Amino acid sequence: MADAFEGASVKEQLIEACRRNNVDLLTEIIQNCKNDEEISNLMNNTTTVMGNHLYHEAALQGHYEVIDMLLDQPEFECDPINRAEGDTPLHSAIRWINNEPPAQREFGNALVGMMLEAGSSTRVKNKAKLTPYQLVDPRNKGLRELIQKHEYAALNAGDFVGADEIQPPKTNTNNANANANSHFDAPAEEESDDDDAEFSGSDDEERAEWERRRNAKKGR
């Protein structure tokens, strides 16, 4: 396959593969790389004269198969910025969809859905201060809803947890025991000595008994 591009550099072949949705050529180039680091370097740092990355080139043409393959590469960058518009590949894909007939929207929306699932950001603004959502043709309600749902899910990620995910707080055993004692052990009340108390009865016999016990105590 590479023989058809004899004389072209590897980067030129990569750009051609992404522009033409040439999965076979892209596969061959990747297989000829020595390691993951070389693959990442080529996929992330190869740019056109106009400053587009490989991802932009594929997105501008709506090339689902090549994009799917790019996203599978190690340490692939999902939001590179191009030089001309400051667009991410998601901006580029939406520009492509906007220029396609309505019959193509379902396919285009599926492409954007794959890009979002892979990690493309909906919050990056280009040089015109527009997010990908703001670029969407208002008539393409399905795409607008798709992006909004993704934004909502991303915004609320981690806000909800199941009951089985809640962990009890860790406590220090000694402190826990001390706290338990302080909370539940009521202080012992001093026993009152009936003999030292003032007599509050009204019966003469009871008063006589009280006097007897009081005098007996004093005589000890």
Buried (B, 14 or more C-beta within 10 A) or exposed (E): EEEEBEEEEBBEBBBBBBBBBBBEBBEBBBEEBEEEEEBBEBBBEBBBEEBBBBBBBBBBBBBBEBBBBBBEBEEBBBBBBBBEBBBBBBBBBBBBBBEBEEEEBEEBBEBBBBBBEBEBBBEBBBEEEBBBBBBBBEEBEBBBEBBEEBBEEEEEEEEEEEEEEEEEEEEEEEEEEEEEEEEEEEEEEEEEEEEEEEEEEEEEEEEEEBEEEBEEEEEE
